[in-house]
């Protein structure tokens, strides 16, 4: 699911992002040794009474009722609380500050279902280490498998598509080469939400070929579906899992039996189903006093949002709950995942709502906890996490009360540990500093990673934009931007965007910067420069008109005095054509002064 709202932010983001006004940061001078004493323990499978858990060097060293604690190891008294494995969100879209937000709420691992593959190499290095960190670990599908013009192509990020089953083997191999940990396919023509097919989707032959290709390369193949008929087809084609529960209607016993017979898992994403049905789950979560203090303003705003879809789709949540109830009764493996990054959701926080929704669909609290810990770890091959047992990673959450009887107790977090280090759950964490200087344009013969194409496709438009390496006025590096703005969307544009923080819309402190200077040339039409900033990620941007011509000309943008610009939290700078028709321009010598 991904149908962003047409705000200033969603107009230029790749996906709806969490902000950075509240962050998880590593704890103070403590190390990665700790003993949590006399605490109820959910070990990933069952509840253990009055247990001590010893952590040494970031790993769980021992678990026992009468455990001797070595001298010098800090002790945390756990009486009255419950110790849980770090939660695993089995369906997210993780950009910007998402993983910091997740960790603040005890989600120590995110399983992403579509992100920029250029982020994956660093994510892999982080998750393989045991260093102190302020972010949840990340596994990802990277670039999804979708048809030309299909779901996933509308967010302004140029991605390859697949329409020929004969190309499936190469396509899947390329995704694995980019770093995809598993393969996600999209089989959804939009009819579940619009009443009619509105976008292309993978053919049955291409779907089967891509699933087979993933299996030949020892990768899981999971599928985004929305309709019962599509679920039937992809399960028959060999899918390892469904990453939404079908919700257009209640399925019959034959589909449930087929999923069980295939030993496929289902990640229902009930949180986003609740948003589709305007059930108000996000707003209730934002009002929970155990959650609210750790939400920053943009997260609260996101939790109150809904999709711009007709009221006739309000049946999706009731259908989804009944389908989950039937899957659970049949013994199908269910995983807790939120689809965070969508309206009505917030990274980390929404996993606690997802657990409650699973319980409302018939799971016991302990079964719901398994769905967020040991079950996704087992299905995705995450052998070092998801349980509390000797030798495993010390990703832990200590909560007040007993979530084995009241699932909402997971929201009453006392302490989060990542790799054995306590995480300080703090508000108003300063954004990282951004120094003045030249902005990298190219890396090798490709645009540098902090640049991306930006178009109105994210709000349903059809404009196109493509970035390419070019030579500047004196033979130096330049970025060429070309495409076409197509009339029809509520707002139209095509161009590029710079993310100064390296990740989409991540806040950086650029208070030492006074102006942006660049050289530009183009086809003669005026461009619009937008500056996104501030604690509220949905805030109105600063604006400046930029004239172009056939000769290079210098442009100066007075960032320090431009209206609606907060340089203490600079998030993105976009330059785009807005008039319908073809456009072409180039930039060089970009500098923050």
Protein Blocks (a to p, Z undefined) as FASTA:
>chain_A
ZZddfdfklmmmmbdcddfkbccdddfkbccbdcdehiacdehjaccehiadddeehiaf
bdcfklccdehiacddfehiacddddddfbdcdehjlmmmmmmnopabdcdfbdcfklmm
mmmmmmmmccdcfbdcdddekjadddehiahilnopacdddfbfklmmmmmmmmmmnopa
bdcddddehlmmnopafbdcddfklmmmmmmmmmmnopacddddfbfklmmmmmmnopab
dcbdcfkbccdfklmmmmmmnopacdeklmlmmmmnonommmmmmmpmklmmmpcfklmm
mmmpccdddfklmmmmmmmmmmmmmmmmnopacdddehioiehiaehjlmmmmmmmmmmn
opafklmmmmmmmmmmmmnopakgoiacehiacdddddehjfklmmklmmmcfbdceehi
acdddehiacddddeddddfbgcjaccfkbccddfklnopabdcdddddddfkopacddd
dddddehifbdcddddddfkopahiacdfklpfbdcdddddehiacdddddedjblkbcc
ddddddddfbdcdddddfklgghiafklcfbdcdddfbgcddddddehiacZZ
